[in-house]
Amino acid sequence: MEPRAVARLGLLLTTVLVLGGCATARTLDAAKPGAPVVYAGTRLDLYALQGGCCARERFGAEAPAWPVLDLPASALLDTLLLPLSLPAAIGGRGSVRGGL
């Protein structure tokens, strides 16, 4: 990738995270017992895009205002966080619990 494309991608991701309220960050902070852990932010975005009514009850966090814009950034961040979320989901001995 050329430097201008990387800069544009970085600006787009930053804008999405700041304006959209990153779903992954919201679910990480939720710490709701029983909430999805693996790809939680991506799942929250998809839930909102499908017209889900009760994001707070299901995920412990409100869905972003613009989930379609947040989805790529959440998918990327959720993928980067897989080494933490998978052990938490299968009951690993780590200190990660709840909404992650």
Rosetta blueprint (number, residue, H / E / L):
1 M L
2 E L
3 P H
4 R H
5 A H
6 V H
7 A H
8 R H
9 L H
10 G H
11 L H
12 L H
13 L H
14 T H
15 T H
16 V H
17 L H
18 V H
19 L H
20 G H
21 G L
22 C L
23 A H
24 T H
25 A H
26 R H
27 T H
28 L H
29 D H
30 A H
31 A L
32 K L
33 P L
34 G L
35 A L
36 P L
37 V L
38 V L
39 Y L
40 A H
41 G H
42 T H
43 R H
44 L H
45 D H
46 L H
47 Y H
48 A H
49 L H
50 Q L
51 G L
52 G L
53 C L
54 C L
55 A H
56 R H
57 E H
58 R H
59 F H
60 G L
61 A L
62 E L
63 A L
64 P L
65 A L
66 W L
67 P H
68 V H
69 L H
70 D H
71 L H
72 P H
73 A H
74 S H
75 A H
76 L H
77 L H
78 D H
79 T H
80 L H
81 L L
82 L H
83 P H
84 L H
85 S H
86 L H
87 P H
88 A H
89 A H
90 I L
91 G L
92 G L
93 R L
94 G L
95 S L
96 V L
97 R L
98 G L
99 G L
100 L L
